[in-house]
Amino acid sequence: MTPTTSGTAQASPQELFRFLEDRFGCALACTECAHACALRAGLVDPDGSSNHEHLRRKGILCAEVCDATCRALSEDHQMSEAALRVQLEWCRTICLETAHALDGHAGAEETATACRACARACADFMVSLA
């Protein structure tokens, strides 16, 4: 049985602990990705090329979405499970798109890895909401 914020499911202390641990792990992955993407966006050479501008914008968007997802996971503001699922799926999608855009760019491997780890953490946490 999955613990819910609405209190409809009764969870054992172990299930609740695992749920909170998974939630924290996802928030941490989002924070790490947001930081990596923000740094990467700041390092993109602003030479005016459309590819560099695309990478910079992808990095900024990913950082913002990951930051918003981390806040949604960290703050207890009674976000519905459905809304949280939408946020997690949005984050997962943006992270995968950003990682794909960074593939093959020198010095971007760590950022792409952080994006993929965040996408995986979001997907894994969505499973715990089922």
RAQUI-V598369 format. One record per pair of residues at least 6 apart in sequence whose C-alpha atoms are under 8 Angstrom apart, sorted by the first residue. I is the first residue (numbers start at 0). J is the second residue. D is the distance in whole Angstrom. If there is no record, write none. Layout:
i->I j->J d->D
i->I j->J d->D
//
This chain:
i->0 j->8 d->7
i->0 j->9 d->7
i->0 j->10 d->6
i->0 j->14 d->8
i->1 j->8 d->7
i->1 j->10 d->7
i->1 j->14 d->7
i->1 j->18 d->8
i->1 j->127 d->7
i->1 j->128 d->6
i->1 j->129 d->7
i->2 j->8 d->6
i->2 j->9 d->7
i->2 j->10 d->5
i->2 j->14 d->7
i->2 j->15 d->6
i->2 j->18 d->7
i->2 j->128 d->8
i->3 j->80 d->8
i->3 j->128 d->8
i->4 j->77 d->7
i->4 j->79 d->8
i->4 j->80 d->8
i->18 j->127 d->7
i->21 j->124 d->6
i->22 j->72 d->6
i->22 j->124 d->7
i->23 j->72 d->7
i->23 j->73 d->7
i->24 j->120 d->7
i->25 j->69 d->8
i->25 j->72 d->8
i->25 j->117 d->7
i->25 j->120 d->5
i->25 j->121 d->6
i->25 j->124 d->7
i->26 j->68 d->7
i->26 j->69 d->5
i->26 j->70 d->8
i->26 j->72 d->6
i->26 j->73 d->7
i->27 j->69 d->7
i->28 j->113 d->7
i->28 j->116 d->7
i->28 j->117 d->5
i->28 j->120 d->7
i->29 j->65 d->5
i->29 j->66 d->7
i->29 j->68 d->7
i->29 j->69 d->6
i->29 j->117 d->5
i->30 j->65 d->7
i->30 j->66 d->6
i->30 j->69 d->6
i->31 j->113 d->7
i->32 j->61 d->8
i->32 j->62 d->7
i->32 j->65 d->7
i->32 j->110 d->7
i->32 j->113 d->5
i->32 j->114 d->5
i->32 j->116 d->8
i->32 j->117 d->6
i->33 j->61 d->7
i->33 j->62 d->4
i->33 j->63 d->7
i->33 j->64 d->8
i->33 j->65 d->5
i->33 j->66 d->6
i->34 j->62 d->7
i->35 j->62 d->8
i->35 j->109 d->8
i->35 j->110 d->5
i->35 j->113 d->7
i->36 j->58 d->5
i->36 j->59 d->7
i->36 j->61 d->6
i->36 j->62 d->5
i->36 j->110 d->6
i->37 j->58 d->6
i->37 j->59 d->6
i->37 j->62 d->6
i->39 j->55 d->8
i->39 j->58 d->7
i->39 j->107 d->7
i->39 j->110 d->7
i->40 j->54 d->7
i->40 j->55 d->4
i->40 j->56 d->7
i->40 j->57 d->8
i->40 j->58 d->5
i->40 j->59 d->6
i->41 j->55 d->7
i->43 j->51 d->6
i->43 j->52 d->8
i->43 j->54 d->7
i->43 j->55 d->6
i->44 j->51 d->7
i->45 j->51 d->7
i->45 j->52 d->7
i->54 j->97 d->8
i->54 j->100 d->7
i->54 j->101 d->7
i->57 j->97 d->6
i->57 j->100 d->8
i->58 j->97 d->7
i->60 j->93 d->8
i->61 j->90 d->8
i->61 j->93 d->6
i->61 j->94 d->6
i->61 j->97 d->7
i->64 j->89 d->8
i->64 j->90 d->6
i->64 j->93 d->8
i->65 j->90 d->6
i->68 j->86 d->6
i->68 j->87 d->7
i->68 j->90 d->7
i->71 j->78 d->7
i->71 j->83 d->7
i->80 j->128 d->8
i->84 j->125 d->6
i->87 j->121 d->5
i->87 j->122 d->7
i->87 j->125 d->7
i->88 j->121 d->7
i->88 j->122 d->7
i->90 j->118 d->7
i->90 j->121 d->7
i->91 j->117 d->7
i->91 j->118 d->4
i->91 j->119 d->7
i->91 j->121 d->6
i->91 j->122 d->7
i->92 j->118 d->7
i->94 j->114 d->5
i->94 j->115 d->6
i->94 j->117 d->7
i->94 j->118 d->6
i->95 j->114 d->6
i->95 j->115 d->6
i->95 j->118 d->6
i->97 j->111 d->7
i->97 j->114 d->7
i->98 j->110 d->7
i->98 j->111 d->4
i->98 j->112 d->7
i->98 j->114 d->6
i->98 j->115 d->6
i->99 j->111 d->7
i->101 j->107 d->6
i->101 j->108 d->7
i->101 j->110 d->8
i->101 j->111 d->6
i->102 j->108 d->7
i->102 j->111 d->7
//
